[in-house]
Amino acid sequence: MIRPPRLREGDRVALVAPAGPVTEERIGVALDRCARLGLVPVLGAAARNTHNGYLAGSDDERLEDLQRALTSPDIDAVWALRGGYGTMRLLERLDLAPLAERPRVYIGFSDNTAIHLALLARRLVSFHAPHAGADATPLAEQCLRTVLFEPRAAGLLPLPDSPSPVTLREGAADGPLIGGNLALLAGMCGTRGAPVARDAILFVEDVGEPTYRIDRLWMQLVLAGALDGVAGIAFGRFTDCGDATEVRALLKSLADDAGVPAVADLPIGHEPDNWTLPLGVRARLDATHGTLELLEPAVT
């Protein structure tokens, strides 16, 4: 795996909106967060644009912003302001080759799962982490700082006081991390960035999906062969996804079908407690005790 250089105070960070439109409030949150972390924000030219009601500008505008952020010599990291929908529309024309020559941190989650998978296919480490403009607890910000600013294995990731992780299937497994938003993982099946979870720790989260759709999205991954040989499953939060008891029962049945160590309710997803997870970096999932440990540095 190709790891980017660690973040340092004073680094210039491009704030981009490759998917949905961004409010002034989100931009303000992002600027404040960069200041707390000692980073210099560089707001993308299209960050305040809207298009068709659900995109932050046209495809050309969003692509230009993102491509500039990934290639400009004075940019040290790229941080998505939000998710929504739209990153898949950019992948066909997005040139990721420059990142292999000069790696830099890419941060985001939700719809940014599409970009994470495209980077992972090129063996480039990227970071499933809170958006620059999203709510984040001190725990989430501390996890982000530990993983991105320190060139060492982060070790056991911190757990919030509640809710506690729930063991679905006991056991432990090691492997590189892969995953993200369930809807995007399913949507990327059949593409050049399709998820391949063999020998890996798969982490999954989603928001606003009824139980039957979670089931359907998961079955798409199963039928596509994406989950063949998966080593362990770390289910994050399924926020606003209907009856929590129904969802938990479904996740339990999916874990049993997979037959691997699995845990639910880890702090991953559309809630203020949101771990920073480096895709492609080796981790250890202890489903019996509900912990996830990063075994390798994520940055150099």
SEMARLUM-219008 format. One record per atom (N, C-alpha, C): z negated, y negated, x. Coordinates in steps of 0.2 Angstrom, whole numbers, padded with zeros to 4 digits, always signed. Layout:
N
ZYX/...
# end
This chain:
300
+0000+0006+0004/+0000+0000+0000/+0000-0006+0004/+0004-0011+0002/+0004-0018+0006/-0001-0022+0002/-0006-0024+0006/-0012-0029+0004/-0011-0036+0006/-0012-0041+0001/-0011-0048+0003/-0017-0050+0007/-0016-0056+0010/-0022-0059+0014/-0027-0061+0009/-0034-0061+0011/-0039-0063+0007/-0039-0070+0005/-0042-0072+0000/-0042-0079-0002/-0047-0083+0002/-0046-0089+0004/-0051-0093+0007/-0052-0100+0004/-0057-0103+0004/-0058-0110+0002/-0052-0114+0004/-0049-0118+0000/-0044-0122+0002/-0037-0119+0001/-0037-0113-0001/-0030-0110-0002/-0027-0113-0008/-0020-0114-0008/-0017-0117-0014/-0015-0111-0018/-0016-0112-0025/-0015-0107-0030/-0011-0109-0035/-0005-0106-0036/+0000-0108-0042/-0003-0105-0048/-0004-0110-0053/-0006-0108-0060/+0000-0108-0064/+0002-0102-0067/+0008-0101-0070/+0007-0098-0077/+0012-0098-0081/+0012-0096-0088/+0018-0092-0089/+0018-0085-0087/+0024-0081-0088/+0025-0078-0095/+0020-0079-0099/+0021-0076-0106/+0020-0081-0111/+0014-0081-0114/+0013-0086-0120/+0011-0093-0118/+0012-0098-0123/+0010-0105-0122/+0003-0106-0121/+0002-0111-0117/-0005-0113-0114/-0008-0119-0117/-0014-0119-0120/-0017-0125-0122/-0020-0130-0117/-0021-0136-0118/-0024-0141-0113/-0031-0138-0112/-0034-0135-0116/-0041-0133-0115/-0041-0127-0110/-0036-0123-0110/-0035-0117-0105/-0034-0120-0099/-0029-0125-0098/-0028-0128-0092/-0034-0131-0089/-0038-0135-0093/-0044-0138-0090/-0049-0132-0088/-0050-0127-0091/-0054-0121-0089/-0051-0119-0082/-0045-0118-0082/-0042-0115-0075/-0043-0120-0070/-0042-0127-0071/-0043-0131-0065/-0051-0131-0063/-0055-0131-0068/-0062-0131-0066/-0064-0124-0062/-0061-0119-0064/-0063-0112-0061/-0060-0113-0054/-0054-0115-0053/-0052-0116-0046/-0056-0120-0042/-0059-0126-0045/-0063-0130-0041/-0070-0126-0039/-0073-0122-0044/-0079-0118-0042/-0077-0113-0036/-0071-0111-0036/-0070-0106-0031/-0067-0109-0024/-0067-0115-0024/-0064-0119-0018/-0057-0118-0017/-0053-0117-0023/-0046-0116-0022/-0042-0123-0025/-0037-0124-0022/-0033-0130-0024/-0027-0128-0029/-0028-0130-0035/-0023-0128-0040/-0017-0131-0040/-0011-0128-0041/-0005-0131-0041/-0002-0129-0048/-0002-0133-0053/+0000-0131-0060/+0008-0131-0060/+0010-0125-0063/+0017-0124-0064/+0021-0129-0068/+0027-0131-0067/+0030-0136-0070/+0031-0134-0078/+0032-0128-0079/+0033-0126-0086/+0026-0124-0090/+0020-0125-0087/+0014-0123-0090/+0013-0126-0096/+0015-0132-0098/+0014-0135-0104/+0019-0134-0109/+0025-0130-0107/+0030-0130-0112/+0029-0125-0117/+0033-0125-0122/+0033-0120-0128/+0040-0118-0130/+0041-0112-0132/+0048-0110-0134/+0047-0105-0139/+0051-0106-0145/+0051-0101-0150/+0044-0099-0153/+0039-0104-0152/+0032-0103-0154/+0028-0098-0151/+0031-0093-0147/+0026-0088-0144/+0028-0088-0136/+0032-0092-0133/+0033-0092-0126/+0031-0099-0123/+0029-0098-0117/+0028-0105-0113/+0034-0107-0110/+0039-0109-0113/+0045-0112-0111/+0050-0106-0111/+0056-0108-0110/+0062-0103-0110/+0061-0098-0105/+0065-0093-0105/+0065-0088-0100/+0066-0091-0093/+0071-0095-0093/+0074-0098-0087/+0068-0103-0084/+0064-0106-0088/+0059-0111-0086/+0053-0107-0083/+0051-0101-0087/+0046-0097-0084/+0047-0093-0078/+0054-0091-0078/+0056-0087-0072/+0056-0092-0066/+0058-0098-0067/+0059-0103-0061/+0052-0104-0058/+0047-0105-0063/+0040-0107-0061/+0037-0101-0057/+0038-0095-0060/+0035-0089-0056/+0039-0087-0050/+0045-0088-0050/+0049-0086-0043/+0047-0091-0038/+0046-0097-0040/+0044-0102-0035/+0037-0101-0032/+0033-0099-0037/+0026-0097-0035/+0026-0091-0030/+0030-0086-0031/+0030-0080-0027/+0034-0081-0020/+0037-0087-0019/+0041-0088-0013/+0039-0094-0009/+0036-0099-0012/+0035-0105-0009/+0030-0104-0003/+0032-0106+0003/+0028-0105+0009/+0021-0109+0009/+0020-0113+0004/+0013-0117+0004/+0009-0114-0002/+0011-0109-0005/+0007-0106-0010/+0004-0099-0008/-0003-0099-0008/-0007-0093-0006/-0008-0088-0011/-0008-0089-0017/-0010-0085-0023/-0006-0087-0029/-0005-0082-0034/-0002-0084-0040/-0007-0081-0046/-0009-0086-0050/-0014-0084-0055/-0011-0086-0062/-0011-0081-0066/-0008-0082-0073/-0013-0086-0077/-0011-0090-0081/-0015-0094-0085/-0017-0090-0092/-0013-0086-0094/-0015-0082-0100/-0010-0076-0100/-0010-0072-0105/-0006-0067-0107/-0002-0069-0113/-0002-0064-0118/+0002-0066-0124/+0008-0061-0124/+0014-0063-0124/+0020-0059-0123/+0025-0063-0119/+0029-0060-0115/+0035-0063-0112/+0036-0061-0105/+0031-0058-0101/+0033-0056-0094/+0038-0051-0094/+0039-0046-0098/+0044-0041-0098/+0051-0044-0098/+0052-0050-0101/+0058-0053-0102/+0060-0056-0095/+0056-0057-0090/+0057-0059-0084/+0059-0054-0078/+0057-0048-0079/+0057-0043-0074/+0064-0042-0071/+0069-0042-0076/+0076-0040-0074/+0079-0045-0068/+0076-0051-0069/+0079-0056-0064/+0074-0058-0059/+0068-0056-0059/+0063-0058-0055/+0063-0054-0048/+0064-0058-0043/+0065-0055-0036/+0058-0055-0033/+0056-0049-0032/+0049-0047-0029/+0049-0046-0022/+0055-0045-0019/+0056-0043-0012/+0053-0048-0007/+0052-0055-0008/+0049-0059-0004/+0042-0057-0003/+0038-0054-0008/+0031-0053-0007/+0030-0047-0002/+0035-0043-0001/+0034-0038+0004/+0034-0041+0011/+0038-0047+0012/+0038-0050+0018/+0032-0055+0019/+0030-0058+0014/+0024-0062+0014/+0020-0061+0008/+0015-0056+0008/+0011-0054+0003/+0007-0060+0001/+0005-0060-0006/+0000-0065-0008/-0003-0062-0015/-0009-0065-0016/-0012-0062-0022/-0009-0064-0028/-0008-0059-0033/-0006-0060-0040/-0012-0058-0044/-0014-0063-0049/-0020-0061-0053/-0018-0062-0060/-0020-0058-0065/-0019-0058-0072/-0020-0052-0075/-0020-0052-0082/-0021-0045-0085/-0017-0046-0092/-0018-0041-0097/-0015-0041-0103/-0007-0041-0102/-0003-0045-0104/+0004-0045-0104/+0006-0045-0097/+0002-0047-0092/+0004-0047-0085/+0004-0040-0082/+0002-0035-0086/+0002-0028-0084/+0009-0026-0082/+0014-0029-0085/+0021-0028-0084/+0023-0030-0077/+0020-0035-0074/+0021-0038-0068/+0017-0033-0063/+0011-0031-0065/+0007-0027-0060/+0011-0020-0059/+0014-0017-0064/+0017-0011-0063/+0024-0012-0059/+0027-0018-0060/+0033-0019-0056/+0031-0020-0048/+0025-0023-0047/+0023-0024-0040/+0020-0017-0037/+0017-0013-0041/+0015-0007-0039/+0020-0002-0037/+0026-0002-0041/+0032+0002-0039/+0034+0000-0032/+0033-0006-0030/+0035-0008-0023/+0029-0008-0018/+0024-0004-0020/+0018-0003-0016/+0015-0009-0014/+0015-0014-0018/+0011-0021-0017/+0005-0021-0022/-0001-0022-0018/-0007-0023-0022/-0007-0029-0026/-0009-0029-0032/-0010-0035-0037/-0017-0034-0040/-0019-0039-0044/-0026-0039-0047/-0026-0040-0054/-0028-0035-0058/-0030-0035-0065/-0037-0038-0066/-0037-0045-0068/-0043-0049-0067/-0042-0054-0073/-0048-0058-0074/-0048-0063-0079/-0042-0068-0077/-0039-0071-0083/-0034-0076-0082/-0038-0082-0080/-0034-0087-0076/-0037-0093-0074/-0040-0097-0080/-0037-0097-0086/-0039-0101-0091/-0043-0097-0096/-0045-0091-0095/-0049-0087-0100/-0056-0088-0099/-0060-0086-0104/-0068-0086-0103/-0069-0081-0098/-0074-0082-0094/-0077-0077-0089/-0084-0078-0088/-0088-0073-0088/-0095-0074-0086/-0096-0074-0079/-0102-0076-0077/-0104-0076-0070/-0103-0069-0066/-0104-0064-0070/-0103-0057-0067/-0095-0056-0066/-0091-0059-0070/-0084-0058-0069/-0081-0062-0063/-0084-0068-0063/-0082-0073-0057/-0084-0070-0051/-0091-0067-0051/-0093-0064-0044/-0089-0058-0042/-0087-0054-0047/-0083-0048-0045/-0076-0050-0042/-0073-0056-0045/-0067-0058-0043/-0068-0061-0036/-0073-0064-0035/-0074-0067-0028/-0075-0062-0023/-0079-0056-0025/-0081-0051-0020/-0074-0047-0018/-0070-0046-0023/-0064-0042-0022/-0059-0046-0018/-0058-0052-0020/-0052-0056-0017/-0054-0060-0011/-0060-0062-0010/-0062-0066-0004/-0065-0062+0002/-0066-0056+0001/-0070-0052+0006/-0065-0046+0008/-0063-0046+0014/-0059-0040+0016/-0063-0034+0018/-0066-0031+0013/-0070-0025+0014/-0070-0022+0007/-0072-0015+0007/-0072-0012+0001/-0078-0015-0003/-0076-0016-0009/-0081-0020-0014/-0087-0015-0016/-0086-0008-0015/-0091-0004-0017/-0092-0003-0025/-0098-0002-0027/-0099-0001-0034/-0098-0008-0038/-0094-0008-0043/-0093-0014-0047/-0099-0015-0051/-0101-0022-0052/-0107-0023-0056/-0106-0022-0064/-0111-0020-0067/-0111-0018-0074/-0115-0024-0078/-0113-0026-0084/-0117-0030-0088/-0123-0027-0091/-0127-0031-0093/-0133-0028-0097/-0131-0024-0103/-0126-0026-0106/-0124-0022-0112/-0117-0024-0114/-0113-0020-0117/-0115-0013-0119/-0115-0009-0113/-0118-0003-0113/-0118+0002-0107/-0112+0006-0108/-0109+0008-0102/-0104+0013-0102/-0106+0019-0106/-0101+0023-0109/-0102+0029-0113/-0098+0034-0109/-0102+0040-0107/-0098+0045-0104/-0095+0049-0110/-0088+0050-0109/-0084+0054-0114/-0083+0062-0111/-0082+0062-0104/-0082+0069-0101/-0085+0068-0094/-0090+0072-0093/-0094+0071-0087/-0089+0073-0081/-0091+0071-0075/-0088+0073-0069/-0086+0066-0065/-0083+0067-0059/-0081+0062-0055/-0074+0063-0052/-0070+0058-0050/-0064+0058-0048/-0062+0053-0043/-0058+0054-0038/-0056+0049-0033/-0048+0048-0034/-0046+0042-0033/-0038+0041-0033/-0037+0034-0033/-0031+0032-0032/-0029+0025-0033/-0029+0022-0040/-0030+0016-0041/-0031+0013-0048/-0024+0012-0050/-0023+0013-0057/-0017+0011-0060/-0019+0010-0067/-0016+0005-0071/-0018+0004-0078/-0016-0003-0080/-0020-0005-0085/-0019-0011-0088/-0020-0011-0096/-0016-0015-0099/-0016-0016-0106/-0012-0010-0109/-0015-0006-0114/-0011+0000-0117/-0005-0001-0120/-0004-0007-0123/+0003-0008-0127/+0008-0009-0121/+0006-0013-0116/+0011-0014-0111/+0013-0008-0106/+0007-0004-0105/+0009+0003-0102/+0014+0007-0106/+0013+0007-0112/+0017+0011-0116/+0024+0008-0116/+0024+0001-0117/+0031-0003-0117/+0035-0002-0111/+0031-0001-0105/+0035+0000-0099/+0038+0007-0098/+0036+0012-0102/+0039+0019-0101/+0047+0018-0102/+0050+0022-0098/+0057+0022-0098/+0060+0016-0094/+0056+0012-0090/+0059+0007-0086/+0058+0008-0079/+0060+0004-0074/+0059+0005-0067/+0052+0004-0065/+0048+0001-0069/+0041+0000-0068/+0037+0005-0072/+0039+0010-0074/+0035+0015-0079/+0029+0017-0075/+0023+0017-0079/+0017+0020-0076/+0018+0027-0074/+0015+0029-0068/+0014+0036-0066/+0007+0037-0063/+0003+0041-0067/-0004+0041-0066/-0006+0047-0062/-0001+0051-0060/-0003+0057-0056/-0008+0056-0050/-0013+0060-0050/-0018+0059-0045/-0022+0052-0045/-0021+0048-0050/-0024+0042-0050/-0030+0041-0055/-0034+0036-0054/-0038+0034-0059/-0035+0029-0064/-0034+0031-0070/-0031+0026-0075/-0036+0022-0079/-0035+0015-0079/-0039+0011-0083/-0035+0008-0088/-0038+0008-0094/-0034+0006-0100/-0039+0001-0105/-0036-0004-0108/-0039-0009-0112/-0034-0011-0117/-0036-0014-0123/-0032-0017-0128/-0036-0022-0132/-0032-0025-0136/-0035-0030-0141/-0031-0030-0148/-0034-0030-0153/-0031-0031-0160/-0026-0025-0162/-0028-0019-0159/-0024-0014-0161/-0028-0009-0166/-0025-0007-0172/-0029-0002-0176/-0029+0004-0173/-0034+0009-0175/-0035+0015-0172/-0029+0019-0171/-0025+0019-0177/-0019+0024-0177/-0014+0021-0172/-0013+0015-0170/-0009+0012-0165/-0011+0014-0158/-0017+0013-0157/-0020+0016-0151/-0018+0023-0149/-0019+0027-0155/-0017+0034-0154/-0009+0035-0153/-0005+0031-0156/+0002+0031-0155/+0004+0029-0148/+0001+0023-0146/+0003+0021-0139/+0001+0026-0134/-0005+0029-0135/-0007+0034-0130/-0002+0040-0130/+0000+0042-0136/+0004+0048-0136/+0011+0046-0133/+0013+0040-0133/+0019+0038-0130/+0019+0039-0123/+0013+0038-0120/+0012+0039-0113/+0012+0046-0111/+0009+0050-0116/+0008+0058-0115/+0015+0061-0115/+0019+0059-0120/+0026+0062-0121/+0031+0060-0116/+0029+0054-0113/+0034+0051-0107/+0032+0055-0101/+0026+0058-0100/+0024+0062-0094/+0020+0057-0090/+0019+0051-0092/+0015+0046-0088/+0008+0048-0086/+0005+0052-0090/-0002+0054-0089/-0002+0061-0085/+0003+0064-0084/+0003+0071-0080/-0001+0070-0074/-0006+0075-0073/-0009+0075-0067/-0014+0069-0066/-0016+0065-0071/-0021+0060-0070/-0027+0063-0068/-0031+0059-0063/-0037+0062-0060/-0043+0060-0065/-0043+0054-0068/-0049+0052-0071/-0047+0046-0076/-0051+0044-0081/-0049+0039-0086/-0055+0034-0087/-0053+0028-0086/-0058+0023-0087/-0056+0018-0092/-0059+0020-0098/-0057+0016-0104/-0061+0009-0104/-0058+0004-0105/-0062-0003-0105/-0063-0004-0112/-0063-0011-0114/-0065-0013-0120/-0059-0013-0125/-0060-0011-0131/-0054-0011-0136/-0057-0016-0141/-0055-0023-0140/-0058-0028-0144/-0054-0030-0150/-0058-0031-0155/-0055-0032-0162/-0050-0026-0164/-0052-0020-0162/-0047-0015-0164/-0050-0010-0170/-0053-0013-0175/-0055-0010-0180/-0062-0007-0179/-0063-0001-0183/-0070+0002-0183/-0071+0005-0176/-0077+0003-0173/-0079+0005-0166/-0080+0012-0166/-0083+0015-0171/-0085+0022-0172/-0078+0026-0172/-0073+0024-0176/-0067+0027-0176/-0063+0027-0169/-0063+0021-0166/-0060+0021-0159/-0064+0025-0154/-0070+0025-0154/-0074+0029-0149/-0072+0037-0150/-0072+0039-0157/-0070+0046-0158/-0063+0047-0156/-0059+0043-0156/-0052+0044-0154/-0052+0044-0146/-0055+0040-0143/-0055+0040-0136/-0058+0046-0133/-0063+0049-0136/-0066+0055-0135/-0061+0061-0135/-0057+0061-0141/-0052+0066-0142/-0047+0066-0136/-0045+0060-0135/-0040+0059-0130/-0042+0061-0123/-0048+0060-0121/-0051+0062-0115/-0052+0069-0115/-0054+0072-0120/-0054+0080-0120/-0047+0083-0120/-0042+0080-0123/-0035+0083-0122/-0033+0082-0115/-0035+0077-0111/-0033+0076-0104/-0037+0081-0100/-0043+0082-0102/-0047+0087-0098/-0049+0084-0091/-0051+0078-0091/-0053+0075-0084/-0059+0071-0086/-0063+0069-0080/-0068+0064-0081/-0066+0058-0084/-0070+0056-0089/-0068+0050-0093/-0074+0046-0095/-0074+0039-0096/-0079+0035-0098/-0076+0029-0102/-0080+0027-0107/-0078+0021-0111/-0083+0015-0110/-0080+0010-0113/-0084+0003-0113/-0086+0001-0106/-0081+0002-0101/-0082-0002-0095/-0080-0009-0096/-0082-0014-0092/-0080-0021-0093/-0073-0023-0090/-0069-0020-0094/-0061-0021-0093/-0058-0024-0099/-0055-0029-0099/-0051-0031-0105/-0052-0038-0108/-0051-0039-0114/-0051-0046-0117/-0058-0048-0119/-0062-0048-0115/-0069-0051-0116/-0071-0054-0109/-0076-0059-0110/-0078-0063-0104/-0081-0058-0098/-0084-0052-0099/-0085-0048-0094/-0079-0044-0092/-0075-0045-0087/-0069-0042-0085/-0069-0041-0078/-0069-0035-0076/-0069-0034-0069/-0062-0036-0065/-0062-0037-0059/-0056-0038-0055/-0054-0031-0052/-0049-0028-0054/-0047-0021-0052/-0040-0022-0048/-0040-0020-0042/-0034-0020-0038/-0030-0013-0039/-0024-0014-0041/-0020-0008-0043/-0017-0006-0036/-0017+0001-0035/-0015+0004-0029/-0020+0006-0024/-0026+0003-0025/-0032+0004-0021/-0036+0010-0023/-0039+0014-0018/-0042+0020-0020/-0049+0018-0023/-0051+0022-0028/-0058+0020-0031/-0061+0027-0033/-0067+0027-0035/-0071+0033-0037/-0074+0032-0044/-0072+0036-0048/-0074+0035-0055/-0080+0041-0056/-0086+0038-0057/-0091+0043-0059/-0093+0043-0066/-0089+0047-0070/-0090+0046-0077/-0097+0048-0080/-0100+0053-0076/-0107+0055-0078/-0112+0049-0078/-0111+0045-0073/-0116+0039-0073/-0112+0032-0075/-0106+0032-0077/-0103+0027-0079/-0102+0021-0074/-0099+0023-0068/-0098+0018-0063/-0091+0019-0060/-0089+0013-0057/-0082+0013-0054/-0084+0010-0047/-0081+0013-0042/-0083+0011-0035/-0076+0010-0031/-0075+0004-0028/-0069+0003-0024/-0070+0006-0017/-0066+0010-0015/-0067+0014-0009/-0064+0010-0003/-0059+0006-0004/-0055+0003+0001/-0055-0005+0000/-0054-0009+0005/-0053-0016+0004/-0046-0017+0000/-0047-0022-0004/-0041-0024-0008/-0036-0029-0004/-0039-0033+0000/-0036-0038+0004/-0037-0037+0011/-0033-0041+0015/-0033-0040+0023/-0037-0047+0025/
# end
